[in-house]
Amino acid sequence: KGGAKIVICPGFAFQKALFDAQTQYPDVTFVMLDGAPTDLDGTSEITDNTVSFTYAEEEAGFLAGYAAVNDGYRKLGFMGGVAMPAVVRFGYGFVQGAEYAANELGLQPGDVTVDYTYVGTFDATPDIAVKASTWYTNGTEVIFACGGSIGNSVMSAAEQAGKKVIGVDIDQSSESETVITSATKNIEKTVYDVIEEFYNETVETGTSKVLDATTESVLLPMETSRFENFTQDQYDSIYEKLVNKSIEIKNDTDAESADDIATEIVTVNELD
């Protein structure tokens, strides 16, 4: 109503609103990030004036797991919010990245462990801080906090325990000194590119696209990461393998549990 010709909707919370708006305002171009226009009954539709983007979270998770093991961590944790597909892909990629690094380093079965759980919320709660504290007390060195505000609870626990955290979605290094890196989606680049395409009249509406390493859409923010051993050269090398698809990363979110991920070296412990 205000005259906007392009509207960017970041995050799955906009899915229902955009499902309605795209037909109500056919002359407006809508961009859905990290989701697709979806009605309350689960019906998904992308009209000719909408484009949606999702991300290869399994690749971002893979990079985080790979980097953590190469940096020297052996007792890892994955604490997801709600077991929705995007979160599951992050977790499955994390385990596979740890396995790939462990294999390259010649580690033995059981040398790397991953405590793995979904806490059932994206909110920061005292219970999540307590759970993270328990994991740290029991030996977990770094937790991949994958679920919105639950990261704040995990960071609080890490600060008290002197342990580490891996952030998610955006660079969270400024939120706590405990954050060694973040498995990020390059939303800034996506928005810049689609606005440029819009004004060049080349934006491909009516489509849904999955963005991955080939378009630099998933990454670790190496400039702000706090690694002690993992280097930029190592990162560049593994990233190139993702770009040329020489590594196969499974993103099967229909598997019953993380235990279903085939690993020979990494032991996954599913916890309540």
C-alpha positions in Angstrom: 0.0 0.0 0.0 3.0 2.3 0.6 4.2 1.9 -3.0 7.0 -0.6 -2.5 7.8 -2.4 -5.7 10.0 -5.1 -4.1 9.6 -6.6 -0.6 12.2 -8.9 1.1 10.8 -11.4 3.6 13.6 -13.0 5.6 12.8 -16.1 7.6 10.2 -18.9 7.6 8.0 -16.8 10.0 6.9 -14.8 6.9 5.7 -17.9 5.0 2.0 -17.5 5.7 1.9 -13.7 5.3 3.7 -14.0 1.9 1.4 -16.8 0.7 -1.5 -14.3 1.0 0.3 -11.1 0.0 1.7 -12.5 -3.3 -1.8 -12.8 -4.8 -3.2 -9.8 -3.1 -0.5 -7.5 -4.6 0.4 -9.0 -8.0 2.3 -5.9 -9.1 4.8 -6.2 -6.2 7.9 -8.5 -6.4 8.2 -10.6 -3.3 11.5 -12.3 -2.2 11.3 -15.1 0.4 14.5 -15.9 2.1 15.0 -19.2 4.0 11.5 -20.6 3.2 8.7 -20.6 0.7 5.2 -19.1 0.7 3.1 -21.6 2.6 -0.5 -21.6 3.8 -1.5 -22.8 7.2 -2.6 -26.2 5.8 0.8 -26.8 4.4 0.0 -25.8 0.8 3.0 -24.1 -0.9 2.7 -21.9 -3.9 5.0 -19.5 -5.7 3.3 -17.0 -8.0 4.8 -15.3 -11.0 5.7 -12.2 -8.8 7.6 -14.2 -6.1 11.0 -15.8 -5.9 12.1 -17.9 -2.9 15.5 -18.9 -1.7 16.6 -21.7 0.7 20.1 -22.7 1.6 22.2 -25.8 1.7 22.5 -25.9 5.5 24.2 -29.3 5.3 27.1 -27.6 3.6 27.4 -24.9 6.3 27.1 -27.5 9.0 29.8 -29.7 7.2 32.2 -26.8 7.2 31.7 -26.2 10.9 32.2 -29.8 11.9 35.2 -30.1 9.6 36.8 -27.0 11.0 36.1 -27.9 14.7 37.9 -31.3 14.3 40.8 -29.8 12.4 41.1 -27.2 15.1 41.7 -29.9 17.7 38.2 -30.5 19.2 37.3 -34.1 19.8 34.2 -33.9 22.0 31.6 -32.0 20.1 27.9 -31.2 20.7 25.0 -30.4 18.5 22.1 -28.7 20.2 19.3 -28.0 17.7 16.1 -26.0 18.3 13.2 -27.7 16.7 13.8 -30.7 14.4 12.6 -29.0 11.3 14.4 -29.7 7.9 16.8 -26.7 8.0 17.9 -27.5 11.5 18.3 -31.2 10.7 20.4 -30.5 7.7 22.7 -28.3 9.8 23.1 -31.2 12.2 23.6 -33.9 9.7 26.2 -31.8 7.8 28.0 -31.1 11.1 28.4 -34.8 11.8 29.6 -35.5 8.3 32.1 -32.7 8.4 33.6 -34.0 11.6 33.8 -37.5 10.1 35.5 -36.2 6.9 38.1 -34.3 9.0 38.7 -37.3 11.3 39.3 -39.5 8.3 41.7 -37.1 6.8 43.6 -36.9 10.1 43.8 -40.6 10.5 41.9 -40.7 13.8 40.6 -44.0 15.2 37.0 -45.0 15.7 35.6 -43.3 18.8 38.3 -40.6 18.9 35.6 -38.0 18.0 32.2 -37.9 19.7 29.1 -35.8 19.0 26.4 -35.4 21.7 23.2 -34.7 19.7 19.8 -33.4 20.7 16.9 -31.1 19.8 15.6 -29.0 22.6 12.1 -28.3 21.1 12.2 -24.5 21.0 14.1 -21.6 19.5 13.9 -19.6 22.7 16.6 -19.0 25.3 15.6 -20.7 28.5 17.2 -21.5 31.8 16.7 -25.2 31.1 18.8 -25.1 27.9 21.6 -23.3 29.8 21.5 -26.0 32.4 21.6 -28.7 29.8 24.5 -27.1 28.0 26.3 -26.7 31.4 25.8 -30.4 32.0 27.3 -31.3 28.6 30.3 -29.1 29.3 30.8 -30.6 32.7 30.7 -34.0 31.2 33.5 -33.2 28.8 31.9 -31.5 25.7 34.4 -29.0 24.4 32.3 -27.1 21.8 28.5 -27.0 21.1 27.0 -26.1 17.8 24.0 -24.1 19.0 21.6 -24.4 16.1 18.3 -22.7 16.8 17.8 -19.0 17.1 18.0 -17.7 20.7 19.0 -21.0 22.2 22.5 -19.9 21.3 22.3 -17.2 24.0 21.7 -19.9 26.6 24.5 -22.1 25.3 26.9 -19.1 25.2 26.1 -18.3 28.8 26.9 -21.8 29.9 30.1 -21.8 27.8 31.2 -18.5 29.4 30.8 -20.1 32.9 32.5 -23.3 31.9 35.3 -21.9 29.9 34.2 -23.8 26.8 33.3 -23.0 23.2 30.3 -22.4 20.9 29.6 -22.5 17.2 27.0 -20.0 16.1 24.5 -20.4 13.3 22.8 -18.5 10.4 24.8 -15.2 10.9 28.2 -14.4 12.3 27.7 -14.5 16.0 31.3 -13.8 17.0 30.3 -10.4 18.5 27.8 -12.0 20.9 30.4 -13.9 23.0 34.1 -14.5 23.1 33.2 -18.2 23.3 32.0 -18.3 19.7 34.9 -19.8 17.6 33.0 -19.6 14.3 29.5 -19.6 12.8 27.8 -21.8 10.2 26.3 -18.9 8.2 24.0 -18.3 5.3 25.2 -15.4 3.1 21.9 -13.6 3.2 23.5 -10.3 2.6 24.8 -11.5 -0.8 21.5 -13.0 -1.7 19.6 -9.8 -1.0 22.1 -7.6 -2.8 22.1 -9.9 -5.9 18.3 -10.2 -6.1 17.8 -6.4 -5.8 20.4 -5.8 -8.5 18.6 -8.4 -10.7 15.3 -6.6 -10.0 16.5 -3.3 -11.2 18.2 -4.9 -14.2 14.9 -6.7 -14.9 16.5 -10.1 -14.8 15.2 -11.5 -11.6 13.6 -15.0 -12.1 10.3 -14.8 -10.3 8.0 -17.8 -10.0 10.9 -19.9 -9.0 12.4 -21.5 -5.8 16.2 -21.9 -5.6 18.5 -23.7 -3.3 21.7 -21.7 -2.7 25.0 -23.4 -1.8 28.8 -23.1 -1.9 28.8 -22.7 -5.7 27.3 -19.2 -5.2 29.2 -18.5 -1.9 25.8 -18.7 -0.2 27.0 -20.8 2.8 30.3 -20.2 4.6 32.3 -19.8 7.8 33.3 -16.1 8.5 37.0 -16.8 8.7 37.9 -13.1 9.3 36.2 -13.2 12.7 36.6 -16.9 13.6 38.7 -17.7 16.7 40.5 -20.9 15.5 43.8 -21.8 17.0 44.9 -24.4 14.4 42.5 -24.4 11.5 43.8 -22.1 8.7 42.5 -20.1 5.9 44.3 -22.4 3.4 42.6 -25.4 4.9 39.3 -23.6 4.6 39.9 -22.6 1.0 40.8 -26.1 0.1 37.7 -27.8 1.6 35.5 -25.1 0.3 36.7 -25.7 -3.2 35.8 -29.3 -2.8 32.2 -28.3 -2.0 32.1 -26.0 -5.0 33.2 -28.6 -7.4 31.0 -31.2 -5.8 33.8 -33.7 -5.1 32.3 -34.3 -1.6 28.9 -35.9 -1.3 27.0 -34.5 1.7 23.8 -36.3 2.5 20.9 -34.0 3.6 18.3 -36.7 4.2 15.9 -35.1 6.7 13.6 -38.2 6.6 16.1 -40.4 8.5 14.8 -41.5 11.9 17.7 -40.1 13.9 21.3 -38.8 13.7 22.5 -42.3 14.4 21.4 -43.1 10.8 24.3 -41.1 9.5 27.0 -43.5 8.4 30.1 -42.8 10.3 33.1 -45.0 11.0 35.2 -42.7 13.3 32.7 -40.3 14.8 30.4 -41.7 17.5 27.0 -39.9 17.7 25.3 -40.0 21.1 21.6 -39.0 20.9 20.6 -37.5 24.2 17.2 -36.3 25.5 
